[in-house]
Amino acid sequence: MTKSDLIKSLQERFKTYTYQDMYQAVNIIFDSMVEALRKGERIEVRGFGNFTIRERKPRLGRNPKSGAQVELSERRVPFFKTGKELKLMVDNKK
């Protein structure tokens, strides 16, 4: 599902709101999540999962095309851990 598919699905479900309203709502949610992660905050959506930031240490990597070594600097990356309920729903056990 893409972002536009999500917006269309919401708009079909809540017909009193326009596509533009749903577009803005989805963007506000995603922007809020990005801002929270930038601040180092943890995002928890009960029954769905948790978003956190993980710190990656600097290391040597390889360019897959040329095989040349590349220095990778320290960086922060988002990490998602699924919740138990989501795992069960995907597995058709709930």
N, C-alpha and C positions, 0 to 999 in steps of 0.2 A: 504494500500500500504506500502510495506517495502522499506527500503533504496535500496536494490538490485533491486526491481521492478522499482523504480524511475530511477536508473541508466540504466536499460534495456530500459525503455521507452524513455529516452533521447537519447540513442545510436541508437534506431530505427528511431527516428525523425531526428537526425543529423548523417546520415550514413557516412559522411566523417571522423568522429572521431571514434576511437576505444573504446571498452568497458573500457579499462584502462584509457583513456583520460577522459571519463565521470566519472569514479570512482574517479579520482583525483579532478576533478572539484567539484563534490558533496561534497567530504571530505573537500576541501578548504572552501567552503561556510559554511558548518556546523561548522568547526573549528573556522572560523572567527566569527560566531554568538556566539559560546560558549565563546570565548575570550572577546567579547564586553560585554556579560552579566556578566562575572567575574569582569570586570572593573566597573560594575554598569551602563553601558550605556543602552539606550533604543534602540530597533531595530524596525523600522517601515517599513513595506512592503505595499505600497499603494494599496488599494483595497483588501488586504488579511488580515492584522491584525498587532498587536503590541506585541512584547515580552518585558517584563520588569522583574525586580527582586523585590520580596516582602520580607520584613523582618518579620520573625515569632518570637514572644516572647517566652521565656521559659515557659513551662507549664507541668502539670501532664497529662499523657496519660494512656491508658490501653492496656495491651497485649490482643489481641482478643482471643487468644487460652486459656490462663490461667486466664485472668481477673485481673492479678496483675497490680498494678500501676507502671508506668515507668516514670522517669523524662526525659523530652525532653528538650534539650538545645536550645538556640537561634540559628536560622539558616536562611539562605537565600534560597528562592525557586523561580524558574522561573514561570512566569505567562503569559498566552497568552490571548489576547482579540481580538476576530474576528472583522474584518472590515465590514462595512455596505454592500459593494459590494459582499463579500464572502457569507454573510448571504442570500442575494437575489439570488445569483447563486445557492446555495445549495437548496433553496426553489423554484427553477425553475421560478423565476419571472424576470429574466434578461437574 
